[in-house]
Amino acid sequence: MASFELKSNQYVLTLLCAPDVPFETLLEDVRDKFRKSAKFFKNGQMAVRFQGRGLSDEEQRLLVKAITDSCQLDITCIIDEDASRQEKEAELIAKSIRDTTENSAALVTQSLKNGQRLSFGRTVVILGDVQPGAEVVSDGSIVVLGIAMGILRAGASGNEHSFISGTVLKPFEISIAGHRAVSGIRKTEIDREYAPDPKVACLREGHISLEPLSGDLFDAILHGKKLPGKNSRGAADSMTGTDAPQKKA
């Protein structure tokens, strides 16, 4: 009996894990499978989903490590089993891509590493991570379909309707139209244990608000409407904002 079955599309790997196989056997079989498939997955970026058996956070971490150590595949995040939530999040993220790319957004198809800095005169969609120490500057909005832990500056030319969104939004620093907020996160490497939790940062009455991604909020931001009332899960307490826009150097 096989310990797991592998399915994939362009963006997501799904491992259907046999429930009765010892975890050590599953781990070794995963390591062997991806070692043999290393050329196929080389330099790819995908999310991963585990199905068929309950796995602890540590077991999921070990399986992800077995995959990444065996081939040059970048696992951007682990998708949880809450199907309804995942479908809603996927729909909102897809909407963000459609709305931005229809307006000729720039598209980056790789992760940004420590020390890299990219600047755009329009909205940018990043299919990857923004690692600690990396920086993205955009005159428009910034959409990160991965883990964002670097420095993100949207609306650099003063556009207060710009926004920043991410599948996992844990930046060291963000700014929108010169309004700046800094978090207490001081990690030097990407943390793969963050669960997908799409959020959007936008301006509310001159202050940056970090909130769960919702259709109503996104629609209001994109079309310049009055923002809906703040969700009870609202702005993140971990980010401290300034009262006034930054002055350009």
N, C-alpha and C positions, 0 to 999 in steps of 0.2 A: 504493500500500500504506500503510495506517494505521500510524503509529509506535507506537501503543499502544491497548489496549482497556480501558475502565474498568468495573469491577464493584464493587458495594458492598452492604452490609447496614446495619443500624442502627449498628454499631460499627466496622466495618472497611472501608477503601477498598482495593481490589486493582487495581493497574495491571499489565496483561499487556503487557509491552514487547517490541516486535519486536527480534530479535537483530541484524539487519543494518543497521538505520537508524543514521546518525551520531548521537552523543549530543546534539550541538547542536540537531539537528532534533527529537529527542525532547523536549528541554528546552523548546523554543519551542512545540511542540504542546501540552505539558502546561500551560504558562502560558496559552496561548490558550483551551484547553478550560475551565479553571477560572475564567478571567475571564468567559467567556460564561455559566458556571453559578453565578456568585457569589450570586445571590439564593437559589438552591436550598440552597447549603451555608452560608448566612449564620449566624454564631454557633454553628455545630455543633462537636462534639468527636468525633474519630475517630482510630483507629490506621490506619497505612498499611502495605501489603505490596507489594513489588515482585517480579514473577515474569517469566520468559521470557528474561532475559539477566542476565549477571553485571554487577553495579554496584559500584564502589568506595564506600567510606564517604563520600568527598567528592562523588561523583556522586549518592548518595542524599540527602546534605545539600542539594545544589543543587536537586534535584527537590522536596524538602519545602519549601524556601524559595520555589520557583516557585508551589507550591500556596497556601501561606499568604499570599504577597504578592498573589496574584490574587483571593482571596476571603477572607471573614472566617471561615475554618475553622481550628480549633485542632487540630493534629496532636499527639496525646498521646504517641505512640511509633511506632517502626518495628518491625514484626514480622519476625523473621528467617525463613529458609527451612528450619530444622530442624523439620519437621512434627511428629515424635513429641514433641519437647520442648515445642513450642507447645501441642499438644493436652493434655499433662499440666498445663502451667501454666494453661491456660484452664479445665480441669476443677477445679483447686484454687481458682482465683479464684472460679469459679461457686459452689463449695461454700461459700466464705467468705460470699458474698452470701446464699445460701440460709439458712445457719446464723444469720447476724446478722439478716436481715430477718424470719425467723420469730419472733424475739424482739423485734419492734417496733423495729427500728433506725431511726434517723433517716437520711434520704437527701438528699445534696447533689448537685445535677446541674450544677455549674459549678466552675471552678477558683477557688482562693483566691489573691488577689494580695497583694503586699507591703503590710503594714500592716493587713490584715484579720485579725480574731480571732473564732473561733466557739467556743461552749461548749455542751456537751450533757450531759444527765443520763442518757444511755444510749449504747449503741454507735452509731457513725456510719459510713456508707459514702459515700465521696466519689467521684463519677464525674467525675474531672478531676484537675488538679495542685494541689499545695500549694507555691506558689512561695516562694523565699527571702524571709524577712521576714513570712510569714503564720504563724498559729498556730492549732492545733486542740486543744481540751481536751475530754475525755470521761470521764464516770464509768465507762463501759464500755470497749469496744475501738474501734480506729480502723482502717478498711480504706480504702486509697487506690488506686483503679484508675486510676493515672496516675503521674506523677513526684512524689515527696514530697521536697522539699528545705527545708522550713520547720521549725517547731517543733511536735512532736507529743507530747501528754501524755495517756496513757491511764490508766484506773484512778485518776482524780483523787480519788475518795472512799476509796481504799485497797484496791480490788479487785486482789489479786495474781494472779488468773487472767485478767486482761485482757491484750490483746496489741495489737501494731501490725503491720500488713502492708501491702505495697505492690507494685505492678508493678515500679517502680523505687524503691528505698528508700535515699535519700541525704540524710537529714535533717541539719540543723545541730545539732539537739538533740532527744532523746527522753527521756521519763520514763514509768515504769510504777509505779503505786502509790507515787509519791514517789521511787523509785530513778531516778537521772538519769545519762544518758550524753551526751557531747558529741563531735562529730566534728571533723576538721580541715578540712572542706569550708567554704569561705568565698565561694562563688559568689553573685553578686547577681542573676543571672537564671537561668531554667530552661535546663538543658543538654539539647537535643534529641538529642544524639549518644549518650546512654546507651541501651544495648540492654535490652529487657525481661529482667528477672532477679528474679522474685518472691522476696521474703524476708519473714520474720516475726521480730519482736522480742518476746521473752518473758522471764520471770524464771526463772533457774536458781540455786537456792541463794542468793537475795538479790541476784543480779547480773543485769544485762541482757545477754542473749545474742542476737545478730543472726545468723540462720541461714537457709539455703535452705529454701523452703517445701516441705514433704513431707506426704503424707497422714497418716502416723503421728504426726508432731509436731502437726499441726493438730488431729487427733482428741483427742490427749492434753490439749492446751490447752483445747479447747472443753468437754471433759467432766471436767476436773479430775483427770485420771489422772497417774501418774508419767511424766515426760517420757522419751522414748527417748534412747539414747546420742547424743551430739552427732555430727553428720555431719562427715566429715573436711574438708568445705568450710566448716565451722562458723562461729563467731562472727567478726564483722568486726574486724580489728585497728585500723581507722581510728576506732573510737569508744572513748572513755575513760570508764569509769563511776565512780560514787561508791560508797563502802562502806555508806552508810546512807541511808534515805529522807530526802527534803527536808522541812524543817519548813515548814508553811503560814505564809504571811505574815499 
